[in-house]
Amino acid sequence: MRKSFFTVLFLFAALAGAHANAAFLLAEPHGPKGKFNPTGHAAVYLSSVCADSPIYLRPCEAGEAGVVISRYKKISGYDWLAIPLVPYLYAVGSIEEIPQSADRQLVDALRDRYRREHLMDFAPDDENGEPPQGNNWNQLVGAAYVRTIYGFEIETTPEQDAAFIERWNQRDNRSRFNLLYSNCADFAAAVMNFYAPHSVRRNYFADVGIMTPKQVAKSLVRHARKDGRLELSSFVIPQVPGSIKRSTPVVGVAEGLVKSKKYVVPQAILNPTLTGSIAVAYFAKGRFNPKRDAQPFDIAQAFQRAAASNTARNRSAAVPPALEPASLAAPAPTE
């Protein structure tokens, strides 16, 4: 009896600590491509979903901390790939290896080392034994060296995570990237809508129907305010200090047209009515500040929390059936 009693207490303690999360990641634009398309990048961090390879998902084991999953363009013909949290942000295998500052040479070296150790099936050497050109593999790792990233997090259940793994493993994982109607934000919206149905919607007014990373975040926040059952918190992952040029604020479609002089001035001259309409669309429906209420992200704390949660989930799943919650009701009183 005493052994059963303490086993039951352990079970409840494990279940109480087994919280998992899905976090939408809104990454600021950077570099020359960021000037052309300042909408940034979208991904989703799943704290209790892991991967045997970037294209095959599985439940996390004890001590693991989840993956970041996103849609990419021109990476070995795949539509989505999943990378563990620490490598995705810092291109290293452990928290202890994360540098305090970085320059371009160090980032390139860290990314290439991780590629050679883990991603050769997706980004093999070129004919000269160098990293492949024209393959966007470097987007898979080291994101925090080149971007500031904002996160919008909700809780998930083991049942949701299991269903997500099954569905995404069964999907046809062939590239379907299209900037206008099948981009990284569309993919992230589909993931967040899987966990929180109808939480992300397109903005046909301010973004002319194009799903943008900023719209995903804005839609999530607004949905959480309306639906008291959906608890949402936000955080910010700062760009790693160093000599790499800082990323720039993320914008939506109308916002980009209104705020950019190289677009708005010619538009205003050629079609002042259209320019005025775009401005109205932005100020009426397009404004959103991802920095608001965002708490500083602590990678060590986040990793520890996710690893502990997955350990608790695995332990609770291993409890004998006779001790599962459904069988823990008090016995009927005897005569």
C-alpha positions in Angstrom: 0.0 0.0 0.0 2.8 2.4 0.9 4.6 1.7 -2.4 1.4 2.3 -4.4 0.7 5.5 -2.5 4.1 7.0 -3.3 3.8 5.8 -6.9 0.5 7.6 -7.2 2.0 10.8 -5.7 4.9 10.6 -8.2 2.5 10.2 -11.0 0.5 13.3 -10.1 3.8 15.3 -9.7 5.0 14.1 -13.1 1.7 15.0 -14.8 1.7 18.4 -13.1 5.1 19.3 -14.5 4.4 17.9 -18.0 3.6 21.2 -19.8 4.4 21.5 -23.4 4.2 24.4 -25.8 3.9 25.5 -29.3 5.5 28.9 -30.0 5.2 30.9 -33.2 8.5 32.5 -34.0 8.5 35.8 -35.8 12.0 36.5 -37.1 13.1 39.9 -38.3 14.4 40.3 -41.9 18.1 40.7 -42.5 20.6 41.2 -45.3 19.9 42.1 -49.0 16.9 39.8 -49.2 15.4 41.5 -46.1 15.5 44.8 -48.0 13.6 43.3 -50.9 11.1 41.4 -48.7 11.0 43.0 -45.2 8.2 40.7 -43.9 10.8 38.4 -42.2 10.6 34.7 -41.6 8.1 32.4 -39.7 8.7 29.2 -37.9 7.2 27.2 -35.0 8.9 25.8 -31.9 7.3 22.6 -30.5 8.8 21.8 -27.1 7.5 18.1 -27.0 8.0 17.2 -30.6 11.4 15.9 -31.7 12.9 14.4 -34.8 14.9 11.4 -35.8 15.9 13.4 -38.9 14.8 16.8 -40.2 12.0 15.1 -42.1 10.7 12.6 -39.6 9.0 13.7 -36.4 8.6 11.7 -33.1 7.7 12.3 -29.5 10.5 13.8 -27.4 12.4 11.5 -25.1 13.4 12.4 -21.5 15.8 15.3 -21.5 15.1 16.5 -25.0 13.8 20.0 -25.7 11.8 19.9 -29.0 12.3 21.2 -32.5 11.8 24.3 -34.7 9.8 23.5 -37.8 9.3 25.7 -40.8 8.7 25.8 -44.6 11.8 26.5 -46.7 12.6 27.1 -50.3 15.2 25.1 -52.3 16.5 22.7 -49.6 16.7 19.3 -51.3 13.2 19.5 -52.6 11.5 19.3 -49.1 8.6 21.4 -48.0 9.4 21.5 -44.3 12.3 20.6 -42.1 12.6 20.3 -38.3 15.8 21.2 -36.4 16.4 21.0 -32.6 16.0 24.3 -30.7 19.7 25.0 -29.8 21.1 24.3 -33.2 18.3 26.2 -34.9 19.2 29.3 -32.9 22.9 29.0 -32.4 24.3 26.3 -34.8 25.8 24.3 -31.9 24.9 21.1 -30.2 24.7 22.3 -26.6 24.0 25.4 -24.6 27.6 25.4 -23.2 28.9 25.9 -26.8 26.9 29.1 -27.5 29.3 32.0 -28.0 28.8 35.3 -26.3 29.4 37.3 -29.5 30.0 36.4 -33.1 31.2 37.7 -36.4 30.4 36.4 -39.9 33.5 34.1 -40.0 32.5 32.4 -36.8 28.9 32.0 -37.8 29.8 30.5 -41.2 32.2 28.1 -39.4 29.6 27.0 -36.9 26.9 26.5 -39.5 29.2 24.5 -41.8 30.4 22.3 -38.9 26.8 21.5 -38.0 26.0 20.8 -41.6 28.9 18.4 -42.0 27.9 16.6 -38.8 24.1 16.5 -39.2 22.8 17.8 -42.6 24.9 16.2 -45.3 21.9 14.4 -46.7 20.2 17.7 -47.2 23.1 20.0 -48.0 26.0 17.9 -49.4 29.3 19.3 -50.4 29.7 20.7 -53.9 32.2 19.3 -56.4 35.0 21.2 -54.6 34.1 19.9 -51.1 32.6 23.3 -50.1 29.2 24.1 -48.8 26.6 24.1 -51.6 25.6 27.3 -53.2 21.9 28.0 -54.2 20.8 25.7 -51.3 19.2 27.7 -48.5 20.5 25.2 -45.9 22.1 27.9 -43.7 18.5 29.1 -42.8 18.2 25.9 -40.8 20.8 26.8 -38.2 22.2 29.8 -36.4 19.1 32.0 -36.8 19.8 34.1 -33.7 23.2 35.3 -35.1 21.4 37.3 -37.9 17.9 38.0 -36.5 16.0 39.2 -33.5 13.2 36.7 -33.0 9.9 37.2 -31.2 7.9 34.2 -29.8 4.2 33.8 -29.1 3.6 30.7 -27.0 0.6 28.5 -26.2 0.3 25.3 -24.2 -0.2 21.9 -26.0 -1.4 18.5 -24.8 0.2 15.1 -25.3 -2.8 14.1 -27.5 -2.3 17.2 -29.7 1.4 16.6 -30.1 0.8 12.9 -31.0 -1.8 13.8 -33.6 0.4 16.5 -35.0 3.3 14.0 -35.4 1.1 11.5 -37.1 -0.4 14.0 -39.5 2.8 15.8 -40.5 4.7 12.5 -41.0 2.0 11.4 -43.4 2.0 14.6 -45.4 3.6 14.7 -48.8 6.8 16.6 -47.8 7.7 18.0 -51.2 8.5 21.6 -51.8 5.4 23.8 -52.4 6.9 27.2 -51.5 5.2 30.2 -53.1 5.8 33.7 -51.8 2.2 34.8 -52.4 0.1 31.8 -51.2 2.3 29.1 -49.8 5.1 30.8 -47.9 6.7 30.2 -44.5 3.9 32.2 -42.8 1.2 30.0 -44.4 3.0 26.9 -43.0 3.3 28.4 -39.5 -0.3 29.5 -39.6 -1.4 25.9 -40.5 0.6 24.6 -37.5 -0.8 27.1 -35.0 -4.3 26.5 -36.3 -3.8 22.8 -35.8 -3.2 23.4 -32.1 -5.6 26.4 -31.7 -8.2 26.1 -34.4 -9.2 29.4 -36.1 -6.6 31.3 -34.2 -4.8 32.6 -37.4 -6.6 34.3 -40.3 -5.5 36.2 -43.3 -5.8 40.0 -43.5 -7.4 40.7 -46.9 -7.4 44.5 -46.1 -3.9 45.3 -44.9 -2.0 42.4 -46.5 -4.1 41.9 -49.6 -4.7 38.3 -48.6 -1.0 37.4 -48.4 -0.1 35.6 -45.2 2.8 37.4 -43.5 4.7 36.5 -40.3 3.5 39.6 -38.6 -0.1 38.8 -39.4 0.3 35.3 -37.8 1.5 36.9 -34.6 -1.1 39.6 -34.6 -3.9 37.2 -35.3 -2.7 34.9 -32.5 -2.6 37.7 -30.0 -6.1 39.0 -31.0 -7.5 35.5 -30.8 -6.1 35.0 -27.3 -7.7 38.2 -26.1 -11.1 37.1 -27.4 -10.8 33.5 -26.3 -10.2 33.4 -22.6 -9.3 29.7 -22.8 -6.2 30.3 -24.9 -3.4 31.5 -22.6 -0.6 33.2 -24.7 2.7 34.6 -23.6 5.4 36.3 -25.6 9.2 36.5 -25.5 12.1 37.9 -27.5 15.3 36.2 -28.5 17.8 38.9 -29.1 20.2 38.8 -32.0 23.6 37.6 -30.7 26.0 40.6 -30.2 28.8 41.0 -32.7 29.8 42.7 -35.9 27.0 41.2 -38.0 24.6 43.9 -39.1 21.5 44.1 -37.0 18.2 42.8 -38.4 15.4 45.3 -39.1 11.8 45.5 -37.9 9.4 43.2 -39.5 6.5 44.7 -41.5 3.3 43.7 -43.3 2.4 44.3 -46.9 0.6 47.7 -46.6 3.0 48.8 -43.8 6.0 48.1 -46.1 4.5 50.1 -48.9 3.6 53.0 -46.6 6.9 53.2 -44.7 9.3 52.7 -47.5 10.1 56.0 -49.4 11.3 54.1 -52.4 7.8 52.6 -52.8 5.5 55.3 -51.4 6.9 58.3 -53.2 6.5 56.9 -56.8 3.1 55.4 -55.8 1.9 58.8 -54.5 2.9 60.5 -57.7 1.5 57.9 -60.1 -1.6 57.0 -58.1 -2.4 59.1 -55.1 -5.8 57.5 -54.5 -4.3 54.0 -54.3 -1.5 55.3 -52.0 -4.1 56.8 -49.7 -6.1 53.6 -49.7 -3.0 51.6 -48.7 -2.2 54.0 -45.9 -5.8 53.7 -44.6 -5.5 49.9 -44.7 -2.3 50.0 -42.7 -3.4 52.4 -40.0 -6.8 50.7 -39.7 -5.9 47.1 -39.8 -2.1 46.6 -40.1 -0.5 48.0 -37.0 1.0 45.6 -34.5 4.0 45.8 -32.2 5.6 42.4 -31.5 7.8 43.9 -28.7 4.8 44.6 -26.5 4.9 42.5 -23.4 7.7 40.3 -24.8 9.9 38.9 -22.0 13.6 38.2 -22.5 14.3 34.6 -23.6 16.6 32.5 -21.5 17.8 29.6 -23.6 19.1 27.7 -20.6 15.8 28.1 -18.7 13.7 27.2 -21.8 15.8 24.1 -22.5 15.6 23.0 -18.9 11.9 23.5 -18.7 11.2 21.6 -21.9 13.6 18.8 -21.0 12.0 18.4 -17.6 8.5 18.4 -19.1 9.4 15.7 -21.6 11.0 13.7 -18.8 7.8 14.0 -16.8 5.7 13.0 -19.8 7.8 9.9 -20.4 7.7 8.9 -16.8 3.9 9.3 -16.6 3.5 7.3 -19.7 5.5 4.5 -18.2 3.3 4.1 -15.1 1.6 0.7 -15.1 -2.0 0.8 -16.3 -3.4 -0.1 -12.9 -2.0 3.2 -11.6 -3.2 5.5 -14.5 -5.5 8.4 -13.4 -8.7 6.6 -14.5 -8.0 3.8 -12.0 -7.2 6.1 -9.1 -10.8 6.6 -8.0 -11.5 5.8 -4.3 -12.8 2.2 -3.9 -16.5 1.8 -3.0 -17.2 1.6 0.7 -17.8 -1.8 2.0 -20.6 -2.9 4.3 
